[in-house]
Amino acid sequence: MRPKAINVKPKENYVLEIEFDNGEVKLFDVKPYLNHKAFEDLKDIDKFNKVKVDGLSIAWENGADICPDELYNLSK
């Protein structure tokens, strides 16, 4: 079973600190996604900072989200 995101905090330079339900806390770099259409709005740091936990993963007000497997597997 994949770990579920239970808390997310925006950090500097478009990085998210994510706490998972297995106790791990990892960092996810969103910068590589910012040139994709769904994520372009998030270049506005105020919009980026409105990230929230949504189901198994995280999402923003504009509907952009990250696949739960990708979120966990690509976090460091």
N, C-alpha and C positions, 0 to 999 in steps of 0.2 A: 504494500500500500504506500502511495506517495505521501510525503509529508505535506501538511497543509499550512499555508501562511496564516499566522494568527495576529501578527502585528507588523506594521511597516512604518519606517521613519525616513523621510527624505534627508539626505546628507548633501554636502557640497559637491559640485561638479557632476550633477545628474546621477548620483549614486543613491541607491536605496539600501537601508539596513532592514533586513527581514528576519523576523523570528518565526520559526516553524514549530509545529506542535510536537516534534520529537526533541525539542530543547535546543536545537542548533540555531545560532544567529549568524547570518551570512550577508555578504554585500553583493548587490547586483548593479552592474553598470548599464545605465539606460542609453548612454551616448550613442552607441552603434545603431539604435533604433530611431533616433531623432530625425533622420532624413527620409523615413518612410511616411507616407501620407497620413496614416492614422495617428502618428506620434508628433507631427510637425507642430501642433499647437503647444506641445509640452516644452518647446524651446523657451516659452514664457515661463520663467521660474515660478511665478505665483501659481500658474496652472499646474506645473509639475509637482509643486509642494502639496497639492490637494489629493494626492494619492491615498487610497484606502484599501483595506482588505475587502475582498469580494469573493465569496464562495471559497474555493480552494486556492485562489491566487490573489492578485491585486489589480486595481483598475483606477482610472481617472474619470472625471466628470464628463469628458468628451467621448467616452465609450472605449477608449484605448485600454487594452489589457495585455497581459503576458500569459502565455500557456503555462499552467502549473508545473508541468515537467520541465519546461525550458527555464522557468524561474528558479526552480530548485537546482537543476543540474548545472546551470551556468553561473550560479552564485558561488562566491569564494569565501 
